Amino acid sequence: MLLDSHATILRDAKAHWQQNAAHNRKIVLLYALPALSLPLLVMAINLFLDAQFAGTGGLSGIGMRSALETAQTVLSSAISVLLPFWQLGLFFAAMRISRGAPAQAQDLYEGFHRWGAALRLQLLRGMRYFAEILLGVFLGSLVYSVTPFSNGLVEAIAAITEDPTLANISSQELMLLLEERLSFSQLLPPYLFCIAGALILTAPLFYKYRLSDYVLLSSDKPGAFSSIFESAQLMQGNRLWLLRLDLRLWWYYLLMLLAALISYGDLLLPLLGISLPFSENISMVVFVLLSTAVQFFLYYFFRGRIETVYACVYEALKNNGKEEETSC
């Protein structure tokens, strides 16, 4: 069990961070530059490739369009694959800081040094999360279908499908028609039930595996299965404790959420009746750049300290486990 209070963990993390705060911020800066600039580079390349589609019309341009679409997919996939390994490097640097050791620039490459085990860990967790999400969505939809909340939607669908003029349309056309005629308020409850079901099943699993990255990074012989198993052991009886710690850091997660929402400003503002005097592409670029600037601010001033907090959590749990083994 984790005996230290939240205040103790936060105080220790702050003390470790401030031992060499200026140097630590440089490490976070080295992390933030690729983490934030690479998605911008991919966006710029995708916009350029989109512009090339205009000159590839007709049958003669099928091969070129296929090549451009493949290039876009490869670029986006490459970033999605590389960034998690880069993030592991930040976790490793935070672990060094939490142990009172100076973080080094080469620490950021630790995830790539352990790429095999790290990739297996990502795949194992991803498959387990995916399975839990599917099960949660199924259970959520099942609960919704047997409760009075579904009556309104069932009646609305029945009223549409009983129309004799729709007897000969295909199932695909019927789905499109339902999507067109059903209101957002009618479709919202089933979505909420499915989301709630997925969260109820996935959240405990997420906290169970929460420290598996740290276990992987601290092991001399890293393994995906052993990292998941040890994380589950460390988090036994401590998941609610860590959830409460997350809630104490609500302000950081709220700011990160707001920064992410800013990138969708070109889509959200029209919903509020606000129109912008720019083209769609320019509006998208403006809001993505603004979101990136806010994220950079949060990374530079807060991200390193937050990651140090969770590294201190891992160290405290690991040390408590060793003490319990010694006492036995």
Summary of the structure (lengths in Angstrom):
residues: 328
radius of gyration: 24.5
end to end distance: 14.5
largest distance: 77.7
contacts: 930
relative contact order: 0.13
helix: 84%
strand: 0%
